[in-house]
């Protein structure tokens, strides 16, 4: 990696013999590496400033909602969040993102391994002070399925004893309102040739099961099959419906493909970098059933601050239900614009893998990923409560990536009048 050198130092180096110049450059590089190592070491202890950020209510509703193209970043990198996906590929293999992750040293490998299937891993550098967003992260349509007219419903895991009735009501109301909001949808319309997009919410269900301690990708796929078998998914248009699975307070989410509660397997191991205790917020994917049906799903943890000062999930709001709504807003819009990402991940380096993808950047990012990555520790810049178009209140959301402004963008009064590539296969 080439390290930028201060212009004054560069001028002085021009007057130094070649051998001395090389020595100076090596010394400068080692100093930067040393600083980076000291920062990584510092992350082993809680950062009180970051904790206070996560525990403070998010305001700034009246700030300009289009992303500020030139923005100052804190030089200390103290754990931002981002939404990413389900399983890792071997070293040196690129993979699309599809999960929600807090960006910190223990989750950084998700970003360094991100990229299009079969392609090189994207070059990632930590954001520097004065970083200016560029179109390098613009979304590109790859030919896969998108869902212009989306339907969704919520399944609450853990039984009625695990959920506060007010939380369920708030989540259902706010998520349905956010997904139908005109000003928020105006941002997403650019990926559908500026044609109207719709979202239909069906009443939620609290599942009659025990509260899990740990919940894996294998668990959610197994649960989908259990719900599907007795016909509980009849009446839904499966080609356009996303089933949301809400985990209760205290449950740890991971990306293990083994069912945690399977009698044939030992309990899924909690790998430090792949759990909600280390920054995982949620992910979306799909399951192909023996009947030939495909079930689209999203799952997210109950993101909250824990008594010991740590956190489970992605905590941007003081009230946990607001974190849940913002996470599922992220995941539902990624499912809308990139429905079959799970097939691309499973295909690995197959040359056809990329054809499963809908809208994704060349760096392997979906519509919700780069905004949180770029926000770094300042989550309030991209996770905010915004007013609803009809004036009925406000909803907590995460800003999505907009090609029109080359960065994250909040609600806008009119769609962008820009030409975008036709989405092709839609539902």
C-alpha positions as CSV (number, residue, x, y, z in Angstrom):
1,X,0.0,0.0,0.0
2,X,1.3,3.4,-0.9
3,X,1.2,5.8,2.1
4,X,0.4,9.5,1.4
5,X,3.3,11.7,2.5
6,X,3.0,15.3,3.7
7,X,4.0,17.6,0.9
8,X,6.7,19.3,3.1
9,X,8.3,15.9,3.8
10,X,8.1,15.0,0.1
11,X,10.0,18.2,-0.9
12,X,12.7,17.5,1.7
13,X,13.1,13.9,0.5
14,X,13.8,15.2,-3.0
15,X,17.1,16.6,-1.7
16,X,18.2,13.3,0.0
17,X,20.2,10.6,-1.8
18,X,18.2,7.6,-2.9
19,X,19.4,5.3,-0.1
20,X,18.6,7.8,2.6
21,X,15.2,8.5,0.9
22,X,14.3,4.9,1.0
23,X,15.3,4.7,4.7
24,X,13.2,7.7,5.5
25,X,10.2,6.2,3.8
26,X,10.6,2.9,5.6
27,X,10.9,4.7,8.9
28,X,7.7,6.7,8.2
29,X,5.8,3.6,7.2
30,X,7.0,1.8,10.4
31,X,5.9,4.7,12.4
32,X,2.4,4.6,10.9
33,X,2.2,0.8,11.5
34,X,3.3,1.4,15.1
35,X,0.5,4.0,15.6
36,X,-2.0,1.6,14.0
37,X,-0.9,-1.2,16.4
38,X,-1.2,1.1,19.4
39,X,-4.8,1.9,18.3
40,X,-5.6,-1.8,17.9
41,X,-4.2,-2.5,21.3
42,X,-6.3,0.3,22.8
43,X,-9.5,-1.3,21.5
44,X,-9.1,-4.1,24.1
45,X,-10.5,-1.8,26.7
46,X,-14.0,-0.1,26.6
47,X,-14.0,3.4,25.1
48,X,-16.0,5.6,27.4
49,X,-16.6,8.2,24.7
50,X,-17.9,5.7,22.2
51,X,-20.2,4.2,24.9
52,X,-21.6,7.6,25.7
53,X,-22.3,8.1,21.9
54,X,-24.2,4.8,21.7
55,X,-26.2,5.6,24.8
56,X,-27.1,9.2,23.8
57,X,-30.4,9.8,21.9
58,X,-29.9,10.7,18.3
59,X,-31.1,14.1,17.3
60,X,-29.9,16.1,14.3
61,X,-33.2,15.6,12.6
62,X,-33.0,19.1,11.2
63,X,-29.5,18.7,9.7
64,X,-29.2,18.5,5.9
65,X,-30.1,15.0,5.0
66,X,-28.0,14.7,1.9
67,X,-24.5,13.4,2.8
68,X,-21.9,16.1,3.3
69,X,-19.4,15.3,0.6
70,X,-16.3,16.6,2.5
71,X,-16.4,15.7,6.2
72,X,-13.9,15.6,9.0
73,X,-13.3,12.2,10.6
74,X,-11.9,11.5,14.0
75,X,-8.3,10.3,13.7
76,X,-9.0,7.6,16.3
77,X,-10.8,4.6,14.7
78,X,-13.1,3.4,17.5
79,X,-15.6,1.0,16.1
80,X,-18.2,2.0,13.5
81,X,-20.9,-0.3,12.3
82,X,-21.9,-1.6,8.9
83,X,-24.4,-4.1,7.5
84,X,-22.8,-7.2,6.0
85,X,-23.7,-10.9,5.2
86,X,-23.7,-14.5,6.2
87,X,-20.7,-16.8,5.7
88,X,-17.0,-16.3,5.1
89,X,-14.9,-17.6,2.2
90,X,-11.4,-19.0,2.5
91,X,-8.5,-16.5,2.6
92,X,-8.0,-14.6,-0.6
93,X,-11.5,-15.2,-1.8
94,X,-13.8,-12.2,-2.3
95,X,-17.4,-12.4,-1.2
96,X,-20.4,-10.0,-1.3
97,X,-21.5,-8.4,1.9
98,X,-25.0,-9.3,3.3
99,X,-24.7,-8.8,7.1
100,X,-25.0,-5.8,9.5
101,X,-21.7,-5.4,11.4
102,X,-20.1,-3.0,13.7
103,X,-16.8,-1.9,12.1
104,X,-14.0,-2.6,14.5
105,X,-10.7,-4.6,14.5
106,X,-12.5,-7.8,15.2
107,X,-14.9,-7.5,12.3
108,X,-12.5,-5.8,9.9
109,X,-11.9,-9.1,8.0
110,X,-15.5,-8.9,6.6
111,X,-14.5,-5.7,4.8
112,X,-11.0,-6.8,3.7
113,X,-12.5,-9.9,2.2
114,X,-15.4,-8.2,0.5
115,X,-15.7,-8.0,-3.3
116,X,-17.6,-9.5,-6.2
117,X,-17.6,-13.4,-6.5
118,X,-14.5,-14.7,-8.3
119,X,-12.9,-11.2,-8.3
120,X,-10.1,-9.8,-6.3
121,X,-10.7,-8.6,-2.7
122,X,-11.5,-4.9,-2.6
123,X,-8.6,-2.7,-1.4
124,X,-9.7,-1.2,1.9
125,X,-8.1,1.7,3.7
126,X,-9.3,3.3,6.9
127,X,-11.0,6.6,6.3
128,X,-8.6,9.5,6.8
129,X,-9.4,13.0,8.1
130,X,-10.9,15.1,5.3
131,X,-12.0,12.0,3.4
132,X,-14.2,12.9,0.4
133,X,-16.7,10.4,-0.9
134,X,-16.4,9.3,-4.5
135,X,-18.5,7.3,-7.0
136,X,-16.1,4.4,-6.5
137,X,-18.7,2.8,-4.2
138,X,-21.7,3.4,-6.5
139,X,-24.0,0.5,-6.9
140,X,-23.9,-1.5,-10.2
141,X,-26.7,-3.7,-11.5
142,X,-25.4,-7.2,-12.2
143,X,-28.6,-8.8,-13.6
144,X,-30.0,-10.5,-10.5
145,X,-33.5,-10.3,-8.9
146,X,-34.9,-7.2,-7.4
147,X,-38.2,-6.7,-5.7
148,X,-40.1,-3.5,-6.8
149,X,-43.3,-4.4,-4.9
150,X,-42.1,-5.8,-1.6
151,X,-44.2,-7.6,1.0
152,X,-43.0,-8.5,4.5
153,X,-44.1,-9.8,7.9
154,X,-42.4,-10.1,11.3
155,X,-41.9,-13.3,13.3
156,X,-40.9,-12.7,17.0
157,X,-38.8,-15.6,18.3
158,X,-38.9,-16.7,21.9
159,X,-42.6,-16.7,22.8
160,X,-44.8,-14.0,24.4
161,X,-42.8,-14.1,27.7
162,X,-39.7,-12.8,25.8
163,X,-41.3,-9.7,24.4
164,X,-42.7,-6.5,25.7
165,X,-46.0,-5.8,24.0
166,X,-45.1,-2.1,23.5
167,X,-41.9,-3.0,21.8
168,X,-43.8,-5.3,19.3
169,X,-46.2,-2.5,18.6
170,X,-43.5,0.1,18.1
171,X,-41.4,-2.1,15.8
172,X,-44.4,-3.1,13.6
173,X,-45.7,0.4,13.3
174,X,-42.4,2.1,12.7
175,X,-41.0,-0.4,10.2
176,X,-44.2,-0.5,8.2
177,X,-44.3,3.3,8.1
178,X,-40.6,3.6,7.1
179,X,-40.9,1.1,4.3
180,X,-44.0,2.9,2.9
181,X,-42.7,6.5,3.3
182,X,-42.7,8.5,0.1
183,X,-39.6,10.6,0.9
184,X,-37.5,7.6,2.0
185,X,-38.6,5.6,-1.0
186,X,-37.7,8.5,-3.3
187,X,-34.0,7.6,-2.7
188,X,-34.5,4.0,-3.6
189,X,-36.5,4.6,-6.8
190,X,-33.3,5.5,-8.7
191,X,-32.6,1.7,-8.7
192,X,-35.9,1.0,-10.4
193,X,-35.8,3.5,-13.2
194,X,-37.5,6.0,-11.0
195,X,-40.7,3.9,-11.1
196,X,-42.8,3.8,-7.9
197,X,-41.9,1.1,-5.3
198,X,-44.3,-0.3,-2.8
199,X,-44.2,-2.2,0.5
200,X,-47.0,-4.2,2.1
201,X,-46.9,-5.2,5.7
202,X,-48.8,-8.3,7.0
203,X,-49.6,-8.7,10.7
204,X,-46.8,-10.0,12.8
205,X,-46.7,-13.3,14.7
206,X,-45.1,-14.2,18.1
207,X,-43.7,-17.7,17.7
208,X,-44.5,-20.2,20.5
209,X,-41.1,-21.4,21.3
210,X,-38.4,-21.2,24.0
211,X,-36.1,-18.2,24.2
212,X,-32.8,-19.2,22.6
213,X,-29.4,-18.3,24.1
214,X,-27.7,-18.4,20.8
215,X,-29.2,-18.3,17.3
216,X,-27.4,-19.2,14.1
217,X,-27.9,-19.0,10.4
218,X,-28.6,-22.8,10.6
219,X,-31.3,-22.1,13.2
220,X,-33.2,-19.6,11.1
221,X,-33.1,-21.8,8.0
222,X,-34.3,-24.7,10.1
223,X,-37.1,-22.6,11.6
224,X,-38.2,-21.5,8.2
225,X,-38.7,-25.1,7.1
226,X,-40.6,-25.8,10.3
227,X,-43.0,-22.9,9.7
228,X,-43.3,-23.7,6.0
229,X,-44.2,-27.4,6.4
230,X,-47.6,-27.0,8.1
231,X,-48.6,-24.3,5.6
232,X,-48.1,-21.2,7.7
233,X,-46.6,-19.4,4.7
234,X,-49.6,-20.1,2.5
235,X,-51.3,-17.0,1.3
236,X,-48.0,-15.1,0.9
237,X,-46.5,-14.4,-2.5
238,X,-43.2,-16.0,-1.8
239,X,-41.6,-14.4,-4.9
240,X,-41.9,-10.9,-3.3
241,X,-42.2,-11.6,0.5
242,X,-39.4,-11.2,3.0
243,X,-39.9,-12.9,6.4
244,X,-38.3,-11.0,9.2
245,X,-37.1,-12.9,12.3
246,X,-36.8,-10.8,15.5
247,X,-34.6,-12.2,18.2
248,X,-35.5,-11.3,21.9
249,X,-33.3,-9.4,24.4
250,X,-30.3,-11.4,25.5
251,X,-30.1,-13.8,22.5
252,X,-26.7,-13.8,20.7
253,X,-26.8,-14.0,16.9
254,X,-24.1,-15.6,14.9
255,X,-23.5,-16.7,11.3
256,X,-22.8,-20.4,11.9
257,X,-24.5,-22.5,9.3
258,X,-25.0,-25.4,11.8
259,X,-28.3,-25.4,13.7
260,X,-27.5,-24.7,17.4
261,X,-30.2,-26.9,18.8
262,X,-29.7,-29.9,16.4
263,X,-29.4,-33.2,18.2
264,X,-26.9,-34.4,15.6
265,X,-24.5,-31.5,16.1
266,X,-22.7,-30.0,19.0
267,X,-23.9,-26.5,19.9
268,X,-22.8,-23.8,17.5
269,X,-19.5,-22.3,18.6
270,X,-19.5,-18.5,19.3
271,X,-16.7,-17.2,17.1
272,X,-15.6,-13.9,18.4
273,X,-15.7,-12.0,15.1
274,X,-19.0,-13.6,13.9
275,X,-21.4,-12.8,16.7
276,X,-23.6,-10.0,17.8
277,X,-21.4,-9.5,20.9
278,X,-18.7,-8.3,18.5
279,X,-20.8,-6.1,16.2
280,X,-23.0,-8.3,14.1
281,X,-26.5,-6.7,13.8
282,X,-28.3,-9.0,11.3
283,X,-28.3,-10.4,7.8
284,X,-30.6,-11.4,5.0
285,X,-30.6,-14.5,2.7
286,X,-32.8,-17.1,1.1
287,X,-33.6,-20.8,1.5
288,X,-34.4,-23.1,-1.4
289,X,-36.9,-25.8,-0.3
290,X,-37.5,-29.3,-1.7
291,X,-40.9,-28.1,-2.9
292,X,-39.2,-25.7,-5.3
293,X,-40.2,-22.6,-3.4
294,X,-37.6,-20.0,-2.3
295,X,-38.1,-18.3,1.0
296,X,-36.5,-14.8,1.5
297,X,-35.7,-13.8,5.0
298,X,-33.9,-11.3,7.2
299,X,-32.9,-11.8,10.8
300,X,-31.6,-9.3,13.4
301,X,-30.5,-9.3,17.0
302,X,-32.2,-7.2,19.8
303,X,-29.5,-4.5,19.7
304,X,-29.0,-3.1,23.2
305,X,-26.3,-1.9,25.6
306,X,-25.5,-4.5,28.2
307,X,-25.0,-4.0,32.0
308,X,-21.2,-4.5,31.8
309,X,-20.9,-1.6,29.3
310,X,-20.6,-3.8,26.2
311,X,-23.3,-4.2,23.6
312,X,-25.2,-6.9,21.8
313,X,-25.7,-5.9,18.1
314,X,-25.5,-2.4,16.7
315,X,-26.5,0.3,19.2
316,X,-27.2,3.7,17.8
317,X,-30.4,4.6,19.7
318,X,-31.0,4.5,23.5
319,X,-34.3,2.6,23.0
320,X,-33.5,-1.0,21.7
321,X,-36.7,-1.2,19.5
322,X,-35.4,1.8,17.5
323,X,-32.1,-0.1,16.8
324,X,-34.2,-3.1,15.6
325,X,-36.3,-0.9,13.2
326,X,-33.2,0.7,11.7
327,X,-31.5,-2.6,11.2
328,X,-34.5,-4.2,9.5
329,X,-34.9,-1.1,7.4
330,X,-31.3,-1.7,6.2
331,X,-31.9,-5.4,5.6
332,X,-35.3,-5.1,3.8
333,X,-33.9,-2.5,1.4
334,X,-31.0,-4.8,0.7
335,X,-33.4,-7.7,0.0
336,X,-35.4,-5.4,-2.3
337,X,-32.3,-4.4,-4.4
338,X,-30.3,-7.7,-4.1
339,X,-32.6,-10.5,-3.3
340,X,-30.4,-13.5,-4.3
341,X,-27.1,-12.5,-2.7
342,X,-27.1,-15.8,-0.7
343,X,-27.0,-17.8,-4.0
344,X,-24.0,-15.7,-5.1
345,X,-22.2,-16.3,-1.8
346,X,-22.8,-20.1,-2.1
347,X,-21.6,-20.1,-5.7
348,X,-18.2,-18.9,-4.6
349,X,-15.8,-18.5,-7.5
350,X,-18.2,-19.9,-10.1
351,X,-18.2,-17.5,-13.1
352,X,-22.0,-17.4,-12.9
353,X,-22.0,-16.3,-9.3
354,X,-22.1,-12.6,-10.1
355,X,-25.2,-13.0,-12.2
356,X,-27.2,-13.7,-9.0
357,X,-26.5,-10.2,-7.7
358,X,-28.8,-7.3,-8.1
359,X,-27.4,-3.8,-7.1
360,X,-24.0,-4.1,-5.6
361,X,-20.8,-2.0,-5.7
362,X,-17.6,-3.3,-7.2
363,X,-16.4,-3.6,-3.6
364,X,-19.1,-6.1,-2.8
365,X,-21.3,-3.7,-0.9
366,X,-25.1,-3.6,-0.9
367,X,-27.2,-0.5,-0.6
368,X,-26.9,-0.3,3.2
369,X,-23.3,-1.3,3.7
370,X,-21.0,1.6,2.8
371,X,-23.0,4.3,4.6
372,X,-22.4,2.7,8.0
373,X,-18.8,1.8,7.2
374,X,-18.1,5.4,6.2
375,X,-19.8,6.8,9.2
376,X,-17.1,5.1,11.3
377,X,-17.9,5.8,15.0
378,X,-20.3,8.6,14.3
379,X,-23.4,6.4,13.8
380,X,-25.7,9.4,14.3
381,X,-24.7,10.7,10.9
382,X,-26.4,7.8,9.1
383,X,-28.8,6.3,11.7
384,X,-31.4,8.9,12.7
385,X,-35.0,9.5,13.4
386,X,-36.6,11.2,10.4
387,X,-40.0,12.8,10.0
388,X,-42.6,10.8,8.0
389,X,-43.9,12.4,4.8
390,X,-47.5,12.5,6.1
391,X,-46.5,14.4,9.2
392,X,-47.7,11.6,11.5
393,X,-44.5,11.3,13.4
394,X,-40.9,10.1,13.0
395,X,-39.2,6.8,12.4
396,X,-35.6,5.5,13.1
397,X,-33.8,4.4,10.0
398,X,-30.4,4.0,8.5
399,X,-29.6,6.2,5.5
400,X,-29.0,4.2,2.3
401,X,-26.4,4.6,-0.4
402,X,-27.4,6.9,-3.3
403,X,-25.6,6.8,-6.6
404,X,-27.1,10.3,-7.3
405,X,-25.1,11.9,-4.5
406,X,-22.2,9.4,-4.4
407,X,-22.9,8.6,-0.8
408,X,-25.5,8.1,2.0
409,X,-28.7,10.0,1.6
410,X,-31.7,10.7,3.8
411,X,-35.3,11.3,2.7
412,X,-35.8,13.6,-0.2
413,X,-39.0,15.3,-1.4
414,X,-38.6,14.3,-5.1
415,X,-36.9,11.3,-6.8
416,X,-33.6,12.0,-8.5
417,X,-34.0,12.7,-12.2
418,X,-31.2,10.5,-13.3
419,X,-30.8,7.6,-15.7
420,X,-30.1,4.3,-14.1
421,X,-29.6,0.9,-15.6
422,X,-32.9,-1.1,-15.8
423,X,-33.2,-3.6,-12.9
424,X,-34.3,-6.4,-15.3
425,X,-35.8,-9.2,-13.2
426,X,-38.2,-7.8,-10.6
427,X,-41.1,-9.0,-8.5
